[in-house]
Amino acid sequence: MSSATDRSVSLDRVSKAIVEQLQEDGRRSYAEIGKAVGLSETATRQRVQKLQDAGIL
């Protein structure tokens, strides 16, 4: 039997910062988020996609 609590996801500093940026303004662009967390727009988009795939966002 599996539950959602069985799956733990560890977020690094950058992923946590991305989540915080999106919590502040969910319509913020990838470029704006990337600038705030020190990533390129492409890298930010990829991180957000991974967070979505993991069910975090």
PyMOL Python script that loads the backbone (N, CA, C, O; Angstrom):
from pymol import cmd

cmd.read_pdbstr("""\
ATOM      1  N   MET A   1       0.846  -1.182   0.000  1.00  0.00           N
ATOM      2  CA  MET A   1       0.000   0.000   0.000  1.00  0.00           C
ATOM      3  C   MET A   1       0.889   1.241   0.000  1.00  0.00           C
ATOM      4  O   MET A   1       1.796   1.365   0.823  1.00  0.00           O
ATOM      5  N   SER A   2       0.628   2.134  -0.903  1.00  0.00           N
ATOM      6  CA  SER A   2       1.443   3.331  -1.053  1.00  0.00           C
ATOM      7  C   SER A   2       0.588   4.565  -0.811  1.00  0.00           C
ATOM      8  O   SER A   2      -0.599   4.592  -1.135  1.00  0.00           O
ATOM      9  N   SER A   3       1.201   5.565  -0.247  1.00  0.00           N
ATOM     10  CA  SER A   3       0.490   6.827  -0.038  1.00  0.00           C
ATOM     11  C   SER A   3       1.385   7.978  -0.456  1.00  0.00           C
ATOM     12  O   SER A   3       2.576   7.799  -0.709  1.00  0.00           O
ATOM     13  N   ALA A   4       0.803   9.146  -0.523  1.00  0.00           N
ATOM     14  CA  ALA A   4       1.561  10.326  -0.934  1.00  0.00           C
ATOM     15  C   ALA A   4       2.693  10.622   0.042  1.00  0.00           C
ATOM     16  O   ALA A   4       3.712  11.192  -0.349  1.00  0.00           O
ATOM     17  N   THR A   5       2.527  10.247   1.295  1.00  0.00           N
ATOM     18  CA  THR A   5       3.572  10.517   2.273  1.00  0.00           C
ATOM     19  C   THR A   5       4.769   9.598   2.094  1.00  0.00           C
ATOM     20  O   THR A   5       5.846   9.880   2.620  1.00  0.00           O
ATOM     21  N   ASP A   6       4.598   8.500   1.358  1.00  0.00           N
ATOM     22  CA  ASP A   6       5.710   7.594   1.096  1.00  0.00           C
ATOM     23  C   ASP A   6       6.706   8.204   0.123  1.00  0.00           C
ATOM     24  O   ASP A   6       7.881   7.836   0.119  1.00  0.00           O
ATOM     25  N   ARG A   7       6.247   9.123  -0.691  1.00  0.00           N
ATOM     26  CA  ARG A   7       7.115   9.743  -1.693  1.00  0.00           C
ATOM     27  C   ARG A   7       7.640  11.054  -1.144  1.00  0.00           C
ATOM     28  O   ARG A   7       6.881  12.004  -0.954  1.00  0.00           O
ATOM     29  N   SER A   8       8.922  11.107  -0.893  1.00  0.00           N
ATOM     30  CA  SER A   8       9.496  12.367  -0.435  1.00  0.00           C
ATOM     31  C   SER A   8      10.412  12.911  -1.521  1.00  0.00           C
ATOM     32  O   SER A   8      11.184  12.182  -2.145  1.00  0.00           O
ATOM     33  N   VAL A   9      10.299  14.191  -1.719  1.00  0.00           N
ATOM     34  CA  VAL A   9      11.107  14.860  -2.727  1.00  0.00           C
ATOM     35  C   VAL A   9      11.995  15.859  -2.009  1.00  0.00           C
ATOM     36  O   VAL A   9      11.526  16.663  -1.203  1.00  0.00           O
ATOM     37  N   SER A  10      13.270  15.798  -2.308  1.00  0.00           N
ATOM     38  CA  SER A  10      14.216  16.726  -1.705  1.00  0.00           C
ATOM     39  C   SER A  10      14.460  17.881  -2.672  1.00  0.00           C
ATOM     40  O   SER A  10      14.848  17.674  -3.822  1.00  0.00           O
ATOM     41  N   LEU A  11      14.231  19.083  -2.195  1.00  0.00           N
ATOM     42  CA  LEU A  11      14.429  20.265  -3.029  1.00  0.00           C
ATOM     43  C   LEU A  11      15.750  20.928  -2.678  1.00  0.00           C
ATOM     44  O   LEU A  11      16.069  21.119  -1.504  1.00  0.00           O
ATOM     45  N   ASP A  12      16.512  21.277  -3.701  1.00  0.00           N
ATOM     46  CA  ASP A  12      17.741  22.024  -3.453  1.00  0.00           C
ATOM     47  C   ASP A  12      17.402  23.509  -3.291  1.00  0.00           C
ATOM     48  O   ASP A  12      16.252  23.922  -3.436  1.00  0.00           O
ATOM     49  N   ARG A  13      18.423  24.286  -2.990  1.00  0.00           N
ATOM     50  CA  ARG A  13      18.243  25.715  -2.734  1.00  0.00           C
ATOM     51  C   ARG A  13      17.570  26.432  -3.903  1.00  0.00           C
ATOM     52  O   ARG A  13      16.686  27.265  -3.699  1.00  0.00           O
ATOM     53  N   VAL A  14      17.986  26.110  -5.115  1.00  0.00           N
ATOM     54  CA  VAL A  14      17.449  26.787  -6.298  1.00  0.00           C
ATOM     55  C   VAL A  14      15.982  26.416  -6.513  1.00  0.00           C
ATOM     56  O   VAL A  14      15.160  27.283  -6.808  1.00  0.00           O
ATOM     57  N   SER A  15      15.655  25.142  -6.366  1.00  0.00           N
ATOM     58  CA  SER A  15      14.260  24.721  -6.537  1.00  0.00           C
ATOM     59  C   SER A  15      13.362  25.379  -5.495  1.00  0.00           C
ATOM     60  O   SER A  15      12.247  25.797  -5.808  1.00  0.00           O
ATOM     61  N   LYS A  16      13.841  25.469  -4.267  1.00  0.00           N
ATOM     62  CA  LYS A  16      13.070  26.148  -3.221  1.00  0.00           C
ATOM     63  C   LYS A  16      12.862  27.615  -3.584  1.00  0.00           C
ATOM     64  O   LYS A  16      11.779  28.164  -3.383  1.00  0.00           O
ATOM     65  N   ALA A  17      13.898  28.241  -4.116  1.00  0.00           N
ATOM     66  CA  ALA A  17      13.797  29.653  -4.507  1.00  0.00           C
ATOM     67  C   ALA A  17      12.790  29.831  -5.643  1.00  0.00           C
ATOM     68  O   ALA A  17      12.045  30.811  -5.665  1.00  0.00           O
ATOM     69  N   ILE A  18      12.767  28.888  -6.583  1.00  0.00           N
ATOM     70  CA  ILE A  18      11.800  28.949  -7.680  1.00  0.00           C
ATOM     71  C   ILE A  18      10.386  28.844  -7.132  1.00  0.00           C
ATOM     72  O   ILE A  18       9.508  29.610  -7.528  1.00  0.00           O
ATOM     73  N   VAL A  19      10.159  27.902  -6.227  1.00  0.00           N
ATOM     74  CA  VAL A  19       8.835  27.749  -5.614  1.00  0.00           C
ATOM     75  C   VAL A  19       8.438  29.041  -4.905  1.00  0.00           C
ATOM     76  O   VAL A  19       7.297  29.488  -5.022  1.00  0.00           O
ATOM     77  N   GLU A  20       9.364  29.635  -4.178  1.00  0.00           N
ATOM     78  CA  GLU A  20       9.075  30.893  -3.481  1.00  0.00           C
ATOM     79  C   GLU A  20       8.719  32.006  -4.462  1.00  0.00           C
ATOM     80  O   GLU A  20       7.791  32.776  -4.217  1.00  0.00           O
ATOM     81  N   GLN A  21       9.450  32.093  -5.566  1.00  0.00           N
ATOM     82  CA  GLN A  21       9.163  33.107  -6.582  1.00  0.00           C
ATOM     83  C   GLN A  21       7.750  32.926  -7.133  1.00  0.00           C
ATOM     84  O   GLN A  21       7.018  33.898  -7.315  1.00  0.00           O
ATOM     85  N   LEU A  22       7.377  31.685  -7.394  1.00  0.00           N
ATOM     86  CA  LEU A  22       6.051  31.419  -7.949  1.00  0.00           C
ATOM     87  C   LEU A  22       4.948  31.635  -6.917  1.00  0.00           C
ATOM     88  O   LEU A  22       3.831  32.005  -7.276  1.00  0.00           O
ATOM     89  N   GLN A  23       5.250  31.408  -5.641  1.00  0.00           N
ATOM     90  CA  GLN A  23       4.266  31.679  -4.600  1.00  0.00           C
ATOM     91  C   GLN A  23       3.998  33.174  -4.493  1.00  0.00           C
ATOM     92  O   GLN A  23       2.870  33.590  -4.230  1.00  0.00           O
ATOM     93  N   GLU A  24       5.027  33.973  -4.694  1.00  0.00           N
ATOM     94  CA  GLU A  24       4.871  35.429  -4.646  1.00  0.00           C
ATOM     95  C   GLU A  24       4.045  35.930  -5.825  1.00  0.00           C
ATOM     96  O   GLU A  24       3.190  36.803  -5.666  1.00  0.00           O
ATOM     97  N   ASP A  25       4.302  35.376  -7.009  1.00  0.00           N
ATOM     98  CA  ASP A  25       3.586  35.792  -8.221  1.00  0.00           C
ATOM     99  C   ASP A  25       3.613  34.640  -9.213  1.00  0.00           C
ATOM    100  O   ASP A  25       4.611  34.429  -9.902  1.00  0.00           O
ATOM    101  N   GLY A  26       2.525  33.903  -9.282  1.00  0.00           N
ATOM    102  CA  GLY A  26       2.436  32.731 -10.146  1.00  0.00           C
ATOM    103  C   GLY A  26       2.488  33.043 -11.630  1.00  0.00           C
ATOM    104  O   GLY A  26       2.622  32.134 -12.450  1.00  0.00           O
ATOM    105  N   ARG A  27       2.383  34.319 -11.985  1.00  0.00           N
ATOM    106  CA  ARG A  27       2.433  34.701 -13.404  1.00  0.00           C
ATOM    107  C   ARG A  27       3.791  35.254 -13.813  1.00  0.00           C
ATOM    108  O   ARG A  27       3.963  35.733 -14.933  1.00  0.00           O
ATOM    109  N   ARG A  28       4.743  35.185 -12.908  1.00  0.00           N
ATOM    110  CA  ARG A  28       6.098  35.679 -13.194  1.00  0.00           C
ATOM    111  C   ARG A  28       6.704  34.874 -14.340  1.00  0.00           C
ATOM    112  O   ARG A  28       6.516  33.660 -14.414  1.00  0.00           O
ATOM    113  N   SER A  29       7.421  35.537 -15.223  1.00  0.00           N
ATOM    114  CA  SER A  29       8.008  34.858 -16.386  1.00  0.00           C
ATOM    115  C   SER A  29       9.216  34.019 -15.973  1.00  0.00           C
ATOM    116  O   SER A  29       9.819  34.246 -14.924  1.00  0.00           O
ATOM    117  N   TYR A  30       9.557  33.046 -16.821  1.00  0.00           N
ATOM    118  CA  TYR A  30      10.739  32.221 -16.566  1.00  0.00           C
ATOM    119  C   TYR A  30      11.994  33.089 -16.517  1.00  0.00           C
ATOM    120  O   TYR A  30      12.896  32.838 -15.718  1.00  0.00           O
ATOM    121  N   ALA A  31      12.049  34.100 -17.363  1.00  0.00           N
ATOM    122  CA  ALA A  31      13.210  34.998 -17.380  1.00  0.00           C
ATOM    123  C   ALA A  31      13.339  35.740 -16.051  1.00  0.00           C
ATOM    124  O   ALA A  31      14.439  35.863 -15.513  1.00  0.00           O
ATOM    125  N   GLU A  32      12.223  36.234 -15.522  1.00  0.00           N
ATOM    126  CA  GLU A  32      12.249  36.949 -14.241  1.00  0.00           C
ATOM    127  C   GLU A  32      12.648  36.025 -13.097  1.00  0.00           C
ATOM    128  O   GLU A  32      13.456  36.390 -12.243  1.00  0.00           O
ATOM    129  N   ILE A  33      12.080  34.836 -13.090  1.00  0.00           N
ATOM    130  CA  ILE A  33      12.418  33.864 -12.044  1.00  0.00           C
ATOM    131  C   ILE A  33      13.892  33.496 -12.149  1.00  0.00           C
ATOM    132  O   ILE A  33      14.606  33.469 -11.147  1.00  0.00           O
ATOM    133  N   GLY A  34      14.339  33.213 -13.364  1.00  0.00           N
ATOM    134  CA  GLY A  34      15.733  32.847 -13.579  1.00  0.00           C
ATOM    135  C   GLY A  34      16.695  33.912 -13.091  1.00  0.00           C
ATOM    136  O   GLY A  34      17.710  33.607 -12.463  1.00  0.00           O
ATOM    137  N   LYS A  35      16.373  35.156 -13.382  1.00  0.00           N
ATOM    138  CA  LYS A  35      17.232  36.258 -12.932  1.00  0.00           C
ATOM    139  C   LYS A  35      17.302  36.293 -11.407  1.00  0.00           C
ATOM    140  O   LYS A  35      18.364  36.540 -10.835  1.00  0.00           O
ATOM    141  N   ALA A  36      16.176  36.046 -10.756  1.00  0.00           N
ATOM    142  CA  ALA A  36      16.127  36.090  -9.295  1.00  0.00           C
ATOM    143  C   ALA A  36      16.882  34.934  -8.643  1.00  0.00           C
ATOM    144  O   ALA A  36      17.422  35.082  -7.547  1.00  0.00           O
ATOM    145  N   VAL A  37      16.919  33.780  -9.317  1.00  0.00           N
ATOM    146  CA  VAL A  37      17.548  32.597  -8.705  1.00  0.00           C
ATOM    147  C   VAL A  37      18.901  32.251  -9.311  1.00  0.00           C
ATOM    148  O   VAL A  37      19.566  31.323  -8.851  1.00  0.00           O
ATOM    149  N   GLY A  38      19.316  32.989 -10.341  1.00  0.00           N
ATOM    150  CA  GLY A  38      20.631  32.772 -10.929  1.00  0.00           C
ATOM    151  C   GLY A  38      20.690  31.696 -11.992  1.00  0.00           C
ATOM    152  O   GLY A  38      21.723  31.048 -12.163  1.00  0.00           O
ATOM    153  N   LEU A  39      19.589  31.495 -12.714  1.00  0.00           N
ATOM    154  CA  LEU A  39      19.553  30.520 -13.806  1.00  0.00           C
ATOM    155  C   LEU A  39      19.133  31.203 -15.101  1.00  0.00           C
ATOM    156  O   LEU A  39      18.576  32.300 -15.087  1.00  0.00           O
ATOM    157  N   SER A  40      19.408  30.541 -16.215  1.00  0.00           N
ATOM    158  CA  SER A  40      18.921  31.030 -17.501  1.00  0.00           C
ATOM    159  C   SER A  40      17.421  30.759 -17.599  1.00  0.00           C
ATOM    160  O   SER A  40      16.863  29.991 -16.816  1.00  0.00           O
ATOM    161  N   GLU A  41      16.791  31.394 -18.560  1.00  0.00           N
ATOM    162  CA  GLU A  41      15.364  31.170 -18.784  1.00  0.00           C
ATOM    163  C   GLU A  41      15.094  29.697 -19.093  1.00  0.00           C
ATOM    164  O   GLU A  41      14.141  29.117 -18.574  1.00  0.00           O
ATOM    165  N   THR A  42      15.927  29.097 -19.934  1.00  0.00           N
ATOM    166  CA  THR A  42      15.749  27.691 -20.311  1.00  0.00           C
ATOM    167  C   THR A  42      15.899  26.769 -19.109  1.00  0.00           C
ATOM    168  O   THR A  42      15.084  25.868 -18.911  1.00  0.00           O
ATOM    169  N   ALA A  43      16.928  26.986 -18.311  1.00  0.00           N
ATOM    170  CA  ALA A  43      17.151  26.149 -17.126  1.00  0.00           C
ATOM    171  C   ALA A  43      16.000  26.298 -16.135  1.00  0.00           C
ATOM    172  O   ALA A  43      15.594  25.327 -15.497  1.00  0.00           O
ATOM    173  N   THR A  44      15.482  27.506 -16.011  1.00  0.00           N
ATOM    174  CA  THR A  44      14.349  27.747 -15.118  1.00  0.00           C
ATOM    175  C   THR A  44      13.122  27.004 -15.611  1.00  0.00           C
ATOM    176  O   THR A  44      12.416  26.373 -14.824  1.00  0.00           O
ATOM    177  N   ARG A  45      12.864  27.075 -16.905  1.00  0.00           N
ATOM    178  CA  ARG A  45      11.715  26.375 -17.482  1.00  0.00           C
ATOM    179  C   ARG A  45      11.826  24.870 -17.232  1.00  0.00           C
ATOM    180  O   ARG A  45      10.836  24.217 -16.901  1.00  0.00           O
ATOM    181  N   GLN A  46      13.028  24.325 -17.390  1.00  0.00           N
ATOM    182  CA  GLN A  46      13.240  22.894 -17.154  1.00  0.00           C
ATOM    183  C   GLN A  46      13.021  22.538 -15.686  1.00  0.00           C
ATOM    184  O   GLN A  46      12.422  21.507 -15.379  1.00  0.00           O
ATOM    185  N   ARG A  47      13.498  23.376 -14.793  1.00  0.00           N
ATOM    186  CA  ARG A  47      13.300  23.129 -13.355  1.00  0.00           C
ATOM    187  C   ARG A  47      11.819  23.157 -13.002  1.00  0.00           C
ATOM    188  O   ARG A  47      11.337  22.301 -12.260  1.00  0.00           O
ATOM    189  N   VAL A  48      11.093  24.147 -13.535  1.00  0.00           N
ATOM    190  CA  VAL A  48       9.663  24.251 -13.257  1.00  0.00           C
ATOM    191  C   VAL A  48       8.948  23.006 -13.778  1.00  0.00           C
ATOM    192  O   VAL A  48       8.068  22.474 -13.102  1.00  0.00           O
ATOM    193  N   GLN A  49       9.311  22.540 -14.957  1.00  0.00           N
ATOM    194  CA  GLN A  49       8.695  21.336 -15.516  1.00  0.00           C
ATOM    195  C   GLN A  49       8.945  20.129 -14.611  1.00  0.00           C
ATOM    196  O   GLN A  49       8.038  19.330 -14.379  1.00  0.00           O
ATOM    197  N   LYS A  50      10.159  19.994 -14.104  1.00  0.00           N
ATOM    198  CA  LYS A  50      10.479  18.881 -13.194  1.00  0.00           C
ATOM    199  C   LYS A  50       9.674  18.983 -11.905  1.00  0.00           C
ATOM    200  O   LYS A  50       9.209  17.972 -11.380  1.00  0.00           O
ATOM    201  N   LEU A  51       9.508  20.201 -11.394  1.00  0.00           N
ATOM    202  CA  LEU A  51       8.704  20.402 -10.193  1.00  0.00           C
ATOM    203  C   LEU A  51       7.240  20.048 -10.455  1.00  0.00           C
ATOM    204  O   LEU A  51       6.571  19.483  -9.589  1.00  0.00           O
ATOM    205  N   GLN A  52       6.747  20.378 -11.643  1.00  0.00           N
ATOM    206  CA  GLN A  52       5.380  20.017 -12.009  1.00  0.00           C
ATOM    207  C   GLN A  52       5.242  18.503 -12.152  1.00  0.00           C
ATOM    208  O   GLN A  52       4.272  17.918 -11.671  1.00  0.00           O
ATOM    209  N   ASP A  53       6.202  17.877 -12.806  1.00  0.00           N
ATOM    210  CA  ASP A  53       6.169  16.426 -12.991  1.00  0.00           C
ATOM    211  C   ASP A  53       6.192  15.682 -11.656  1.00  0.00           C
ATOM    212  O   ASP A  53       5.591  14.617 -11.520  1.00  0.00           O
ATOM    213  N   ALA A  54       6.892  16.254 -10.675  1.00  0.00           N
ATOM    214  CA  ALA A  54       6.993  15.638  -9.351  1.00  0.00           C
ATOM    215  C   ALA A  54       5.765  15.929  -8.489  1.00  0.00           C
ATOM    216  O   ALA A  54       5.634  15.400  -7.385  1.00  0.00           O
ATOM    217  N   GLY A  55       4.858  16.785  -9.007  1.00  0.00           N
ATOM    218  CA  GLY A  55       3.647  17.114  -8.266  1.00  0.00           C
ATOM    219  C   GLY A  55       3.846  18.183  -7.208  1.00  0.00           C
ATOM    220  O   GLY A  55       2.986  18.377  -6.349  1.00  0.00           O
ATOM    221  N   ILE A  56       4.964  18.872  -7.263  1.00  0.00           N
ATOM    222  CA  ILE A  56       5.249  19.926  -6.292  1.00  0.00           C
ATOM    223  C   ILE A  56       4.519  21.205  -6.673  1.00  0.00           C
ATOM    224  O   ILE A  56       4.048  21.945  -5.810  1.00  0.00           O
ATOM    225  N   LEU A  57       4.432  21.453  -7.964  1.00  0.00           N
ATOM    226  CA  LEU A  57       3.700  22.627  -8.471  1.00  0.00           C
ATOM    227  C   LEU A  57       2.452  22.171  -9.183  1.00  0.00           C
ATOM    228  O   LEU A  57       1.691  22.997  -9.686  1.00  0.00           O
TER     229      LEU A  57
END
""", "prot")
cmd.dss("prot")
cmd.show_as("cartoon", "prot")
cmd.util.cbc("prot")
cmd.orient("prot")
